[in-house]
Amino acid sequence: MLDAIAERIPAPVGDINAPLQALIFDSQFDQYRGVVSSVRGMNGRLTTGSRLLFMQARATHDAIEIGARAPVPTPVAELGPGEVGYLIAGIKDVAEARSGETVTVLASPASEPLDGYRDPKAMVFCGLYPIDGDDFETLRESIEKLKLNDASITYEPESSGALGFGFRCGFLGLLHMEIVKERLEREFNLALIATAPSVAYRVTRTDGIVVDVANPADLPPMQNISFIEEPFFKVSIITPKEYTGTLMELCQSRRGDMVKLEYLSPERVELHYLIPLAEVVVDFFDQMKSRTQGYASLDYELDNYRQSDLVLVDLLLNSIPADAFSTIVHRDKAFDYGRRMCAKLRELIPRQMFDVPIQAAIGGKVIARETVKAKRKDVLAKCYGGDITRKRKLLEKQKEGKKKMKAIGRVEVPGDVFISALKLDD
């Protein structure tokens, strides 16, 4: 077989006398040696001990060891055009040696990097909060360690009035988010709350400034917003023809616009849709599989940003915003989201000594409301007889006390309420 490969597959092309251009196609972190990068020489010579320039990261490092996998890693003096091996340069951050990076010699660098490199861009964002507030520093160290092996994770500290201190993290997709959360819990023994996933919106303010908003809490006031754009995906679904109708219904319920429908064969259909990313990231794939008994397959790619009629829905507990539940949704779905979330919270929040109003609001307009009724003491138990004015006096006194407690009272919300409420669609 090896003889046939040598005969039929053309040899790699490249100029050994040209400036070095080596492509990194994979990297992994070794806790003793730093980042170990898999490289392929395209032009020039990659030699041990040379001072290297990583062209996209604009970082310089010395080539400590160059080798080939034969299959055991074996150090070599140099790698030429078409040769594949590994590079160790004492790098402590995987982000400086990402897949697609071009390596050249600092003394005589190549004029331009190799084509095809793109930075991985976070598409899905969520907040990660420790259930125990004392684990915040442990969570910070855990994310830093995990980032050594996965440079595509982005994170920044944020605080929530309801959940305390945590991090706003960016991921490549929903599966990536679930894997990272699971690894943090298993490998570092953490108990975490993850807020509902959201995407990055592009907001154009009335003064003409364009800002990217990944956290709903960072959205400017509605009166300062000219319009909001959201990312759209080009989605293609291949399915047996008998499931075409139910899949079209699913895509249209997710605000999808059909591009085309074509028959690949008498039994198979391919559907092409443009769907907002926010409608895809939550449970679109699960719904597609369940509606087609697992037969449908999905492929998607980012298209561009498009203007949409989006609003920020705030949840208020006793007139105080609970920012953990704030979300950006399409105006047509805002009422349904607010009503369902209010109903869910009314079941989950324990009764207090005073009435707790739960409101969903867009700006200053309340669109849904539920009330958690107060605990009450039977103050009429001792009134076994007598005039009605005596009973009314006791009830009025209790009413005044409840009113005072509501004015100064604070709603205590257990942590498990947030976990249950954020699983809205379950």
C-alpha positions as a printed NumPy array, in Angstrom:
array([[  0.   ,   0.   ,   0.   ],
       [  2.842,   2.402,   0.825],
       [  4.388,   1.772,  -2.598],
       [  1.059,   2.603,  -4.255],
       [  0.798,   5.842,  -2.248],
       [  4.321,   6.851,  -3.3  ],
       [  3.514,   6.167,  -6.957],
       [  0.076,   7.771,  -7.234],
       [  0.131,  10.734,  -4.846],
       [  2.271,  13.664,  -6.057],
       [  5.16 ,  14.794,  -3.892],
       [  4.75 ,  18.034,  -1.863],
       [  5.864,  21.197,  -3.602],
       [  7.9  ,  23.969,  -1.973],
       [ 11.078,  25.989,  -2.33 ],
       [ 13.73 ,  24.97 ,   0.179],
       [ 15.71 ,  28.184,  -0.463],
       [ 12.73 ,  30.523,   0.11 ],
       [ 12.03 ,  32.219,   3.498],
       [ 10.55 ,  29.807,   6.008],
       [  6.775,  29.273,   5.972],
       [  5.614,  26.48 ,   8.291],
       [  1.94 ,  25.801,   9.034],
       [  0.74 ,  24.842,  12.529],
       [ -2.234,  22.497,  12.141],
       [ -2.605,  21.333,  15.749],
       [ -1.376,  22.251,  19.244],
       [ -1.595,  20.706,  22.675],
       [ -0.343,  21.812,  26.081],
       [  2.22 ,  19.768,  28.007],
       [  2.574,  20.881,  31.631],
       [  6.332,  20.199,  31.56 ],
       [  7.345,  21.411,  28.087],
       [  4.689,  23.984,  27.247],
       [  2.82 ,  24.014,  23.947],
       [  3.705,  21.184,  21.54 ],
       [  2.698,  22.221,  18.001],
       [  2.258,  19.943,  14.997],
       [  3.779,  21.693,  11.962],
       [  4.2  ,  21.126,   8.243],
       [  6.937,  22.84 ,   6.282],
       [  5.643,  24.657,   3.2  ],
       [  8.753,  26.626,   2.147],
       [ 12.271,  27.012,   3.554],
       [ 13.952,  25.179,   6.45 ],
       [ 12.788,  24.973,  10.075],
       [ 15.921,  24.39 ,  12.173],
       [ 16.529,  23.807,  15.879],
       [ 17.684,  26.862,  17.823],
       [ 16.459,  29.46 ,  15.321],
       [ 14.522,  32.541,  16.474],
       [ 10.984,  32.2  ,  15.17 ],
       [  8.202,  34.685,  14.47 ],
       [  4.574,  33.581,  14.826],
       [  3.046,  35.863,  12.22 ],
       [ -0.619,  36.115,  13.313],
       [  0.095,  36.261,  17.051],
       [  3.068,  38.654,  16.49 ],
       [  5.069,  36.664,  19.052],
       [  8.723,  35.548,  18.936],
       [ 10.097,  32.323,  20.427],
       [ 13.197,  30.132,  20.143],
       [ 12.84 ,  26.681,  18.583],
       [ 13.937,  24.529,  21.55 ],
       [ 13.234,  21.209,  19.85 ],
       [ 12.131,  20.119,  16.387],
       [ 11.265,  16.533,  15.68 ],
       [  9.347,  13.987,  13.659],
       [  6.842,  11.403,  14.866],
       [  8.195,   8.062,  13.71 ],
       [  5.788,   7.229,  15.455],
       [  7.665,   7.969,  18.691],
       [  8.653,  11.691,  18.854],
       [ 12.233,  11.811,  17.553],
       [ 14.29 ,  15.05 ,  17.536],
       [ 15.725,  16.084,  14.147],
       [ 17.976,  18.929,  13.017],
       [ 15.537,  20.485,  10.537],
       [ 12.243,  20.086,   8.669],
       [ 12.022,  20.963,   4.954],
       [  9.138,  21.569,   2.516],
       [  6.452,  18.881,   2.759],
       [  7.847,  17.377,   5.96 ],
       [  5.596,  17.055,   9.018],
       [  6.766,  17.077,  12.617],
       [  6.44 ,  18.837,  15.947],
       [  7.788,  22.094,  17.361],
       [  8.506,  22.944,  21.019],
       [  9.324,  26.603,  21.677],
       [  8.599,  27.023,  25.393],
       [  5.21 ,  28.66 ,  24.735],
       [  2.966,  28.873,  27.81 ],
       [ -0.232,  29.992,  26.05 ],
       [ -1.98 ,  27.882,  23.408],
       [ -3.46 ,  31.094,  21.953],
       [ -0.009,  31.993,  20.573],
       [  0.175,  28.768,  18.552],
       [ -3.326,  28.246,  17.224],
       [ -4.198,  25.999,  14.305],
       [ -3.579,  27.88 ,  11.045],
       [ -0.678,  29.944,  12.429],
       [  2.282,  30.629,  10.116],
       [  5.801,  30.278,  11.555],
       [  8.782,  32.02 ,   9.946],
       [ 12.357,  32.979,  10.868],
       [ 12.625,  36.361,  12.6  ],
       [ 15.919,  37.3  ,  10.88 ],
       [ 14.588,  36.774,   7.324],
       [ 10.789,  36.526,   7.592],
       [  8.349,  35.583,   4.866],
       [  6.569,  38.498,   3.19 ],
       [  3.067,  37.25 ,   4.069],
       [  1.433,  34.468,   6.099],
       [ -0.165,  31.417,   4.556],
       [ -3.8  ,  31.761,   3.441],
       [ -6.769,  30.343,   5.263],
       [ -6.135,  31.441,   8.85 ],
       [ -9.125,  32.736,  10.827],
       [ -9.345,  33.404,  14.553],
       [-11.943,  31.201,  16.285],
       [-14.798,  33.503,  17.258],
       [-17.086,  32.907,  20.228],
       [-20.686,  32.491,  19.073],
       [-22.539,  31.513,  22.276],
       [-22.237,  33.277,  25.627],
       [-23.437,  32.379,  29.106],
       [-22.682,  33.265,  32.702],
       [-20.998,  30.669,  34.929],
       [-21.488,  31.186,  38.673],
       [-20.379,  28.983,  41.585],
       [-23.29 ,  27.866,  43.792],
       [-20.999,  28.411,  46.78 ],
       [-19.703,  31.99 ,  46.621],
       [-16.426,  30.931,  48.294],
       [-15.529,  28.942,  45.147],
       [-15.137,  32.072,  42.98 ],
       [-11.311,  32.067,  43.07 ],
       [-11.287,  28.304,  42.489],
       [-13.47 ,  28.843,  39.419],
       [-11.089,  31.525,  38.118],
       [ -8.068,  29.217,  38.47 ],
       [ -9.987,  26.317,  36.903],
       [-10.953,  28.33 ,  33.799],
       [ -7.348,  29.538,  33.441],
       [ -6.078,  25.935,  33.538],
       [ -8.726,  24.791,  31.069],
       [ -7.826,  27.633,  28.696],
       [ -4.281,  26.229,  28.462],
       [ -5.723,  23.368,  26.399],
       [ -8.58 ,  25.256,  24.734],
       [ -7.666,  28.764,  23.576],
       [-11.11 ,  29.359,  22.033],
       [-12.705,  29.971,  25.468],
       [-13.144,  33.63 ,  26.359],
       [-14.097,  34.834,  29.833],
       [-14.391,  38.02 ,  31.835],
       [-15.594,  38.625,  35.417],
       [-19.153,  39.776,  35.989],
       [-21.449,  40.098,  38.998],
       [-25.146,  39.467,  39.422],
       [-27.339,  40.747,  42.212],
       [-29.024,  37.348,  42.365],
       [-26.166,  34.927,  41.692],
       [-23.157,  36.816,  43.115],
       [-19.772,  36.842,  41.372],
       [-19.   ,  34.748,  38.301],
       [-17.705,  34.907,  34.727],
       [-19.229,  35.734,  31.363],
       [-17.838,  33.027,  29.084],
       [-17.837,  32.731,  25.3  ],
       [-17.913,  29.4  ,  23.446],
       [-17.82 ,  28.18 ,  19.852],
       [-21.26 ,  26.588,  20.202],
       [-23.762,  25.029,  22.577],
       [-21.985,  21.643,  22.621],
       [-18.693,  23.396,  23.41 ],
       [-20.417,  25.204,  26.297],
       [-21.808,  21.973,  27.754],
       [-18.446,  20.199,  27.49 ],
       [-16.565,  23.039,  29.233],
       [-19.136,  23.233,  32.046],
       [-19.012,  19.454,  32.501],
       [-15.202,  19.476,  32.625],
       [-15.157,  22.273,  35.195],
       [-17.549,  20.317,  37.411],
       [-15.838,  16.938,  37.048],
       [-12.144,  17.8  ,  36.886],
       [-12.17 ,  20.643,  39.428],
       [-15.032,  19.463,  41.669],
       [-17.138,  22.631,  41.238],
       [-20.906,  23.101,  41.504],
       [-21.929,  25.683,  38.887],
       [-24.999,  27.556,  37.707],
       [-25.04 ,  28.376,  33.983],
       [-27.375,  31.145,  32.844],
       [-29.426,  30.779,  29.676],
       [-27.156,  30.861,  26.579],
       [-27.231,  34.023,  24.498],
       [-25.491,  35.307,  21.37 ],
       [-23.637,  38.524,  20.528],
       [-25.837,  41.288,  19.138],
       [-24.688,  44.343,  17.218],
       [-26.351,  47.504,  18.54 ],
       [-26.339,  50.824,  16.677],
       [-26.998,  53.688,  19.087],
       [-28.794,  56.905,  18.186],
       [-25.445,  58.746,  18.182],
       [-24.166,  56.425,  15.442],
       [-21.783,  54.362,  17.609],
       [-21.925,  50.58 ,  17.019],
       [-21.333,  48.279,  20.033],
       [-21.321,  44.49 ,  20.415],
       [-23.493,  43.231,  23.284],
       [-23.028,  39.674,  24.563],
       [-24.629,  40.203,  27.992],
       [-28.274,  41.382,  28.073],
       [-27.438,  43.499,  31.129],
       [-25.063,  45.601,  28.955],
       [-27.768,  46.609,  26.467],
       [-28.152,  50.428,  26.324],
       [-31.552,  51.931,  27.26 ],
       [-34.116,  51.407,  24.478],
       [-34.476,  55.157,  23.9  ],
       [-30.741,  55.293,  23.016],
       [-30.925,  52.456,  20.45 ],
       [-31.451,  53.114,  16.757],
       [-31.652,  49.419,  15.774],
       [-30.315,  45.983,  16.776],
       [-28.772,  43.376,  14.474],
       [-28.43 ,  39.674,  15.23 ],
       [-26.314,  36.931,  13.59 ],
       [-28.016,  34.624,  11.086],
       [-27.03 ,  31.098,  10.095],
       [-27.269,  29.44 ,   6.697],
       [-28.836,  26.114,   7.626],
       [-29.096,  23.117,   5.308],
       [-31.066,  20.04 ,   6.39 ],
       [-31.063,  16.732,   4.517],
       [-34.071,  14.584,   5.401],
       [-36.32 ,  11.811,   4.064],
       [-39.171,  13.437,   2.143],
       [-41.92 ,  12.312,   4.569],
       [-40.526,  14.655,   7.268],
       [-40.401,  17.744,   5.045],
       [-43.585,  19.297,   6.436],
       [-42.705,  18.984,  10.116],
       [-39.204,  20.393,   9.506],
       [-40.59 ,  23.365,   7.576],
       [-42.938,  24.028,  10.492],
       [-39.985,  23.874,  12.923],
       [-37.866,  26.298,  10.863],
       [-40.715,  28.767,  10.429],
       [-41.483,  28.709,  14.16 ],
       [-37.831,  29.717,  14.708],
       [-38.184,  32.785,  12.438],
       [-36.485,  31.026,   9.54 ],
       [-36.674,  32.221,   5.922],
       [-36.632,  29.524,   3.261],
       [-33.946,  29.976,   0.605],
       [-34.648,  26.895,  -1.499],
       [-35.872,  23.293,  -1.42 ],
       [-34.342,  20.675,  -3.69 ],
       [-34.768,  16.93 ,  -4.158],
       [-31.45 ,  15.061,  -4.041],
       [-33.245,  11.834,  -4.978],
       [-36.862,  10.648,  -5.061],
       [-36.576,   9.873,  -1.329],
       [-34.324,  12.667,   0.019],
       [-34.908,  16.399,   0.309],
       [-32.489,  19.224,   1.143],
       [-33.923,  22.326,   2.848],
       [-32.015,  25.615,   2.899],
       [-33.016,  28.234,   5.482],
       [-31.712,  31.461,   7.   ],
       [-32.346,  31.238,  10.76 ],
       [-31.252,  33.576,  13.595],
       [-28.441,  32.077,  15.657],
       [-30.377,  32.762,  18.877],
       [-33.09 ,  30.354,  17.678],
       [-30.573,  27.616,  16.803],
       [-28.351,  27.499,  19.894],
       [-30.876,  26.254,  22.452],
       [-32.685,  23.108,  21.273],
       [-33.057,  23.306,  17.492],
       [-30.914,  20.22 ,  16.847],
       [-32.783,  18.125,  19.453],
       [-36.151,  19.161,  18.019],
       [-35.002,  18.335,  14.492],
       [-33.832,  14.864,  15.504],
       [-36.963,  14.058,  17.512],
       [-39.287,  15.161,  14.692],
       [-37.469,  13.   ,  12.123],
       [-36.735,   9.937,  14.309],
       [-33.028,  10.755,  13.988],
       [-32.869,  10.553,  10.18 ],
       [-32.277,  14.244,   9.394],
       [-28.77 ,  15.743,   9.289],
       [-27.871,  19.378,   9.849],
       [-25.132,  21.601,   8.476],
       [-24.787,  25.323,   9.122],
       [-22.451,  28.262,   8.657],
       [-22.531,  31.87 ,   9.78 ],
       [-24.042,  34.194,   7.17 ],
       [-24.056,  37.799,   8.451],
       [-25.822,  40.202,  10.798],
       [-29.366,  41.33 ,  10.004],
       [-31.631,  43.9  ,  11.572],
       [-34.419,  42.469,  13.768],
       [-37.132,  43.807,  16.075],
       [-35.499,  42.74 ,  19.36 ],
       [-36.328,  43.859,  22.902],
       [-34.881,  43.328,  26.381],
       [-37.243,  41.508,  28.745],
       [-36.504,  42.148,  32.447],
       [-37.869,  40.075,  35.332],
       [-38.681,  42.106,  38.465],
       [-39.015,  40.542,  41.924],
       [-40.764,  42.976,  44.269],
       [-39.907,  45.755,  41.761],
       [-36.163,  44.873,  41.843],
       [-34.656,  43.558,  38.537],
       [-33.301,  39.992,  38.681],
       [-30.582,  40.354,  36.043],
       [-29.975,  36.578,  35.865],
       [-33.305,  36.222,  34.038],
       [-32.944,  39.213,  31.692],
       [-32.847,  38.18 ,  28.064],
       [-33.01 ,  39.644,  24.562],
       [-35.844,  38.151,  22.491],
       [-37.854,  39.007,  19.392],
       [-40.793,  41.294,  20.155],
       [-43.284,  38.683,  18.88 ],
       [-42.049,  36.18 ,  21.485],
       [-41.516,  38.609,  24.371],
       [-45.028,  38.26 ,  25.856],
       [-44.936,  34.451,  25.766],
       [-41.464,  34.343,  27.383],
       [-42.476,  36.808,  30.119],
       [-45.72 ,  34.986,  30.91 ],
       [-44.095,  31.554,  31.124],
       [-41.166,  32.81 ,  33.229],
       [-43.487,  34.611,  35.665],
       [-45.634,  31.489,  36.035],
       [-42.535,  29.349,  36.593],
       [-41.086,  31.686,  39.234],
       [-44.42 ,  31.842,  41.08 ],
       [-44.183,  28.074,  41.569],
       [-40.509,  28.116,  42.59 ],
       [-40.058,  31.162,  44.858],
       [-40.928,  30.319,  48.502],
       [-43.643,  32.36 ,  50.193],
       [-42.464,  35.377,  52.178],
       [-44.132,  37.346,  54.98 ],
       [-45.466,  39.768,  52.36 ],
       [-46.877,  39.553,  48.834],
       [-44.106,  39.269,  46.201],
       [-45.072,  40.604,  42.76 ],
       [-43.234,  38.956,  39.851],
       [-43.303,  41.121,  36.726],
       [-41.932,  40.83 ,  33.207],
       [-41.263,  44.226,  31.673],
       [-40.003,  45.76 ,  28.432],
       [-38.509,  49.082,  29.441],
       [-41.143,  50.631,  31.711],
       [-44.06 ,  48.58 ,  30.343],
       [-45.137,  45.488,  32.32 ],
       [-46.229,  42.695,  29.963],
       [-46.925,  39.887,  32.487],
       [-47.399,  39.54 ,  36.229],
       [-47.839,  36.858,  38.886],
       [-47.962,  37.189,  42.681],
       [-46.528,  34.926,  45.385],
       [-49.076,  35.27 ,  48.173],
       [-47.852,  36.139,  51.663],
       [-47.813,  33.846,  54.655],
       [-50.633,  34.866,  56.98 ],
       [-51.265,  34.412,  60.662],
       [-54.826,  33.766,  61.779],
       [-55.22 ,  36.902,  63.895],
       [-58.959,  36.223,  64.316],
       [-58.412,  32.956,  66.13 ],
       [-58.884,  34.603,  69.545],
       [-62.076,  36.406,  68.441],
       [-64.656,  33.766,  69.216],
       [-67.378,  36.395,  69.476],
       [-68.039,  40.067,  69.821],
       [-68.579,  42.965,  67.459],
       [-67.353,  42.876,  63.829],
       [-65.422,  46.126,  64.433],
       [-63.046,  44.239,  66.71 ],
       [-62.189,  41.753,  63.961],
       [-61.854,  44.51 ,  61.392],
       [-59.434,  46.368,  63.666],
       [-57.153,  43.309,  63.909],
       [-57.251,  42.738,  60.125],
       [-56.402,  46.386,  59.423],
       [-53.48 ,  46.187,  61.831],
       [-52.154,  43.076,  60.068],
       [-52.633,  44.767,  56.672],
       [-50.545,  47.765,  57.763],
       [-47.788,  45.462,  58.993],
       [-47.68 ,  43.569,  55.652],
       [-47.523,  46.878,  53.798],
       [-44.574,  48.016,  55.904],
       [-42.727,  44.7  ,  55.401],
       [-43.254,  44.891,  51.642],
       [-41.682,  48.363,  51.578],
       [-38.527,  47.319,  53.444],
       [-38.499,  43.561,  52.798],
       [-36.024,  41.735,  50.561],
       [-36.889,  38.605,  48.601],
       [-34.584,  35.696,  49.435],
       [-34.3  ,  33.438,  46.393],
       [-32.587,  30.03 ,  46.861],
       [-29.916,  29.077,  44.331],
       [-31.822,  26.032,  43.064],
       [-34.653,  28.333,  41.938],
       [-32.357,  29.8  ,  39.281],
       [-31.337,  26.36 ,  38.056],
       [-34.97 ,  25.249,  37.762],
       [-36.239,  28.494,  36.233],
       [-33.52 ,  28.631,  33.567],
       [-34.656,  25.181,  32.378],
       [-37.781,  26.91 ,  31.073],
       [-38.439,  24.656,  28.115],
       [-38.073,  21.46 ,  30.16 ]])
